[in-house]
Amino acid sequence: STLMISVGPKMTRIKIGRNPRFMSVEIDNLPGFHIRRLQQIAVAVFLEETQAMGITPVQYAALYAVGREPGIDQRTLARTIGFDTSTIGSVIDRLESRGLMQRNAHPEDRRVRLLTLTPEGQRVLEEVEPGMLRAQERMLEPLAPEQREVFMDMLRTLVRGNNALSRAPSEPLDGRAARRAR
């Protein structure tokens, strides 16, 4: 049997499971299932392409954000890359122990830690970029070139539209800069 659900202006048919004791939908018809699988694939491809550098996708995001805005504090970094503040601390610990990032006390508030890349962190960030870009290309490879931009637009729309539902909503650096300028 099937169930019709509204997905935007269209109705979509979802197959109902075969076990009569419970009426579950087919997992293959659920967007969340495919989003989780794509995340698993994305991490695997990223790690494969960047294995020589030993950097995870989250560590890359942290290095990138700190490299883009040296002196960013830990809380702002967490919001920028969509991570909770307690988890980002352990990510920074690992990067700091590898000599890639350093924490410095804020001159006016010693409780606040400002982050900067070390020269080694900057070098690693630059060296990992080609592998990171290859990983992005590989992830989109199954799509025709004209579908890739549409897919990325759809992903951005879904993330922006659901951002507030996250346990760690993200706030891009550009958004904060625009608000501060007002």
C-alpha positions, 0 to 999 in steps of 0.5 A: 500500500502507499501513502500520499504526503505533501512535499511542497506543491506536489503530492509524493507517493511513499510506499508503506512497509509490508509487515502488517504489525506496524505501518512503517514507510520504506526507509529508501523513501525518507530524505533523512535516511539519504542525508545521513548516508550522504554525510557518511559518504562525504566523511569517507571520501574526505578522509580518503582524499586527505588521509596524508594530512590526518585531518577530519572534516570538522578539523578542516572547518575549524582550521578554515574558519580560524584562518579566515578570521584570526582571533575568532573566539571559541564560541563564535567558531562553534556557531560559524561551523555549526558545532556545539561549544563543548565539542568544539573544545575537544576539536581545538584541543586536538589541533592545539596538541598537533601544533596547528592552532593556538589559544590566546587569552582575550586582552580584556576578558581572560575567560575568552580564548581567541584562536589563531593558526600556527604557521604549521596550521596554515601550512596544513590548511594550504596542503589539505585544500587540493584533497578537500576539493577533490573530495567535493568533486567526487561527491558531486560526480554522479550528478550531471554538471547542470544538476550540481548547482541546483543540488547545492542551491537545494542543500543551502535552502534546506540547511538555512530553512532548518538551521534553527532546529539544529542542536548547534545552529550555525551562523556564517561569518558573513552574517555576523559581519553584516549585523555588526555593520548596521 
